[in-house]
Amino acid sequence: MKLKTKILLSSSLFMLGIILVVNLSIYYFFYKVSTNTELNELKLVINDITQALNENPNVDSSELLEAYLPANGMIRIILDSEVRMLEQTRSKDYTTLPWEFKQLESHELISKEEAPDIAVVEKPIIWRTGEHAGEIVTIQVSNHLVSLHETLRILFYVLTILSFIVLIPIFIGSSILSRFLLRPIQNLIKTMKDNMNYGKWQKIDIEYRSHDELHEMELTFNQMIDYLKTSYEKQEMFVSDASHELKTPIQIIKSYAQLVERRGNANPELVKESVLAIDSEADRMKKLVEQMLLLAKNKQLQPRLSVNIVNVMDDIINVIDSITEREISIEKSNDFILVKADQDQLKQLLYILMDNALKYSEKTIHVRIFKKATQAVVEVQDYGKGISQRDQERIFDRFYRVDKARNRDTGGTGLGLSIAKSIAEAHDGKLSVKSELNKGSTFIVSIPVLIED
């Protein structure tokens, strides 16, 4: 069942239910008020009869009762449970009403199927005329509610017709509302199908849409399309760049292998040179593959523990000092700054920043570690060639190189800073750069401080 049909059915059935409840309430209320009015009128009649009989004991009882006779009923005088002393009616059809001698005043409504209801009022009085003077009798006054029966039948037809008349605009309104609600959903479905079938990155036009939940849904869809498009383009670029980066060492290995095959037997030096070149390119390929795997791994959730970021940086500097003679200065605001992190990933992040500074500068490297509000901040500053403003916007993209020739010489893959940035973001932190051409660069990483009691 389509959503439009569901909306039409549910709204129509809901309103029909409300109309039925209202109509039944009106019908029942009118019925109760009318029958109570009839019973009250009969009570007044029986009181008037009692008063007239008491005030006119010498008047013929039959004539007196006829003056108070209801239009569609009768008046009975009941002496006891076996004798009807007097019965006055306009039609013999009304005499079928059951009777009973009662010593208490009562009133009731007798309902019959496919026939008018009968209002009956009974009251005991002392009879003052004739041979039964001084005895207690029951006066029974009844009236067949013929006019009320006809009025209720007309009311039923009127309410039924009005219910169907009211349902027409409700159905039309539900149809318009469903069309209004479903149009953006249908546009969304069509756009999604076009994007899937034709490889488009089509978005929904929301320029003249009202700012409601449907507008928010369309806006979210457009943002998702932008995100998917950007991700897809980055993925294509990643695959293209990775293929290109792997193609070069593969081609070099293949060329040296073919060279050895052709001339290796006659030239041992060529064999040695080729083996070294093949080994070097294989190492480069291995490093590239490992870094691509690290990029994927760093996006996965890893167990995190309390780590002193100052100790991690000290360990890295000690390792670098043991393999190079470059001068590294470090400033620490505190020897104990805790962060919640995966220690291996954090060490990899800081090592990438240090390795980057060593590759692209030949002067002293300055490292600063301090706390700023709720962040642990590490700054790695070098005095190399610096990075232009245009290159700073793309420095963290995968395989992007500021100086492709120099990166090739230093063995860079263009993935290091991408890996560092992904690690920082995985730890709810961020990595940024400040740089000026010919003055050097400062890479800044900030990670939330672990607050402990």
Order of alpha helices (4+ residues) and beta strands (2+ residues): alpha-alpha-beta-beta-beta-beta-beta-alpha-alpha-alpha-beta-alpha-beta-beta-alpha-beta-beta-alpha-alpha-alpha-beta-beta
